[in-house]
Each structure stands twice: as structure tokens, then as C-alpha cells.
Amino acid sequence: METIFDAIKNIALKIDNAIKTSEGGYATSSNVTGDTQLKLDILSDKIIEEELKKLPSIKAIVSEEKENLLTLNNNASYYVCYDPLDGSSIVDYNLSVGSIFGIYENKLDGANIIASAYVVYGPKVEVVITTKANKPKLYRLYDNEFKFIKEISMQEEGKINAPGGTQKNWYPHHKALIEALFQKGYRLRYSGGMVPDLHQVLLKGGGLFSYPGTTDKPKGKLRALFEVIPFALTFIEAGGYAIDDKGVSLLECVPKFLHDTTPCFFGSKNEIELVKEFYNGK
Ligand code: P6P
């Protein structure tokens, strides 16, 4: 699996360069879930496909930007599901964005994820790599090389609240949960980029990121295989929690199709307990 992590670091260098040098703007196409694609979405997807195609250990790849799975090596073990440039719609406003990778063995569901990685393209370029039963490892780009910085651990409680979704479409119990956190003095930290928003909760050691089911999107917006399950592994291995709107661990999530979505809550112990309290029986 080390070769996959090395490939992801290589991909990070190439996509960071693409972000800094290529023109912005939208392509004429849209992806499976109907998001209009940015030229950078398509370019990032190409960069990743080219790098992963070189690895004999990869059985198939699944991209958020493509409808179907692409088989590479029938006898290999690993599936790699990825979101090439998450939050790309905000890159034209110079906000941080990211790439997300989930590495699965045998089956594409939460129980079979064996590793995850994400890249933050921000003021610093950072990569966080998680393997089962190990703390997530943070690497930072210096002099064109990724240097290991530290292992990431979460405390039992944090101070920040990252509430996703359109507020007018929140269910009443979700609105009450978010309000309760603000009444406790939590600070709003939400950029609209899942990767930097979750990265901040992780590095600050706690808090809550939520993207709930809403009246217009009852199953939420974030994709299980490319976005939610990879971050669930990272949060849980860091000592945090990752659950759905029924209070079930997102590592038990079984997507019904490749681009399926799920409501998701990521955070430290006390905040996730509060989610369960407000969602109990809803
Ligand atoms: P909303 C970006 O489009 C994205 O997929 C995630 O990166 C982000 O967390 C979410 O959508 C933001 O969605 O509805 O809160 O604007």
C-alpha cells in the first residue's frame, strides 16, 4: 500500500501545480450527481487516473467525476475511490480545497475500507494518511517533499461547529442541535470545503462537522465511497467519531450504488453524544 501513498503524494504535487497554473472556469460537462464540472475537476481526475494506472496492486478505480468503475488489474486486491478536487467550486474564490481517497479491499463499503488519504491544497499543502488501527499521519510539503509532521489525536471535546447544508432545509431537530452548540459557545468554522473544514476539526482536536439529511436532500449531499467513509476512518482512528443520522458508525455504511450519499456527523466524543441526543428516534 506504500506505493499507493507515494502515488497520492505525487498526485498532490501535480494537482497543486495545476491549481496554481491553470485557468479557472467551468467545462461544458457535468458529473453523475449533476455538479457542473470545472476544467480543474477534469484535469485533476486525469492526473489521478494516470498515476493510479501505473500501480499493479490496484484492481479498479472509482472517481466522483465518472459514472462507472474503471477496472485496471483483475487479479489485484485494492479498489481506490476518490474525489479528485472536492470543493472545486470555491477554488475560483481562492479558498482551500482538497482531494480525498478511500482504499477498499474486496467490497465497496465501510466495513472494507483499509486506508484513507486526503490532500489539503491551502496556504500549505498537507497530506493525511490513515491505515486501520493506526493514528492518522500528517505530512507537510517543504522544498517539494512531504515531511512527516505528527500523528493526529482528538480530545473528548472541541470548540468549533461546522454546520453544512442549506439552513432553511434543516429538520427542526437538526436546527435545535446546531443552536445548542452555539449556545454552549462553539464558534462557527465553515468554508464550504469539506476537506479544509474537517481538517480543521481534526487538527484542533475536536468539534463537530455535520452534513445532515435535509428536506431537499433527505440522504444528505456528501458521497459515501469518495468522501464520507474515508473521513470516517480518519476520524475514528484519531480517537473521534463518525456516525449517520441513525447514530450508526459510518464504517458500517453500505452504499446502495457507487455515487450514493449519506447524512454524516464527524467529531469528538461529547459532540457526537449530543448529536445522538437530538436525533434520538427522529
Ligand atoms: P453546502 C463542496 O461542493 C461539497 O461537496 C463539500 O466539499 C462541502 O462540505 C459541501 O459540498 C458544502 O455544501 O450545501 O454546505 O454548500
Residues whose N, C-alpha, C, O or C-beta is under 5 A from the ligand:
A	BS01	P6P	D86 G87 G164 G165 T166 G192 G193 M194 V195
